[in-house]
């Protein structure tokens, strides 16, 4: 995720961010299963999805702590 996309994400409402996190988390689980079964050869997509999930969790945590 690029820096400008990350800044745009900070402007989104909380429910939309939570929904996005659910989608990304489901994608991470699916990719991990595909890797375990040998369907996916490249880990790059998994690492990108994990990074997106971490960024979403960071924004949600910032909001919940009141920053």
Secondary structure by P-SEA (a helix, b strand, c coil): ccaaaaaaaaaccaaaaaaaaaaaaaaaaaaaaaaaacccccaaaaaaaaaaaaaaaaaaaaaaacc
